[in-house]
């Protein structure tokens, strides 16, 4: 379980109109950090639309979406 006390690293992904590559990027990232409980992934979605992109965090325990 990830808590503020266990977080050692933050991976920040900032994007704008890049949905075409995000699926692969987050799938790969999920595999790389699967056994870690000290990493959070902050996804900054700068798209002006209202599309829900939380599905990109599937399989990533410490996923945070910022819109």
C-alpha positions in Angstrom: 0.0 0.0 0.0 1.3 3.4 -0.9 1.1 6.2 1.6 2.8 9.5 2.0 5.3 7.9 4.3 6.3 5.2 1.8 6.8 7.5 -1.2 10.4 7.9 -2.2 10.0 8.8 -5.9 7.5 10.7 -7.9 7.2 10.2 -11.7 5.4 13.2 -13.3 3.9 12.9 -16.8 2.7 16.1 -18.3 0.8 15.8 -21.5 -1.2 17.8 -24.1 -2.9 16.0 -27.0 -0.8 12.8 -26.7 -3.5 10.2 -26.1 -2.0 8.2 -29.0 1.1 7.3 -27.1 -0.1 7.4 -23.5 -1.6 3.9 -23.5 1.7 2.3 -24.3 3.6 4.6 -22.0 1.5 3.8 -19.0 1.4 0.1 -19.8 5.2 0.0 -19.9 5.5 2.1 -16.8 3.1 -0.2 -14.9 5.2 -3.2 -15.7 8.4 -1.4 -14.6 7.1 -0.3 -11.2 4.7 -3.2 -10.5 6.5 -4.5 -7.4 7.3 -1.1 -6.0 5.4 0.6 -3.2 7.5 3.7 -3.0 6.6 5.4 -6.3 3.7 7.6 -7.1 2.8 8.6 -10.7 1.4 12.0 -11.2 -0.3 12.5 -14.5 -0.9 16.1 -15.4 -3.6 16.3 -18.1 -3.4 19.7 -19.8 -6.0 18.9 -22.5 -8.8 21.4 -22.6 -11.5 18.8 -23.1 -13.5 16.9 -20.4 -12.5 13.3 -21.4 -11.8 11.1 -18.3 -8.3 9.7 -18.7 -8.2 7.8 -15.4 -8.0 4.5 -17.3 -4.4 5.3 -18.1 -3.6 4.6 -14.5 -5.0 1.1 -14.5 -2.5 -1.2 -12.7 -0.6 1.6 -11.1 -1.2 1.7 -7.4 0.1 5.3 -6.8 -1.6 6.9 -9.8 -2.8 10.5 -9.3 -4.6 12.4 -12.1 -4.4 16.2 -12.1 -6.6 18.0 -14.6 
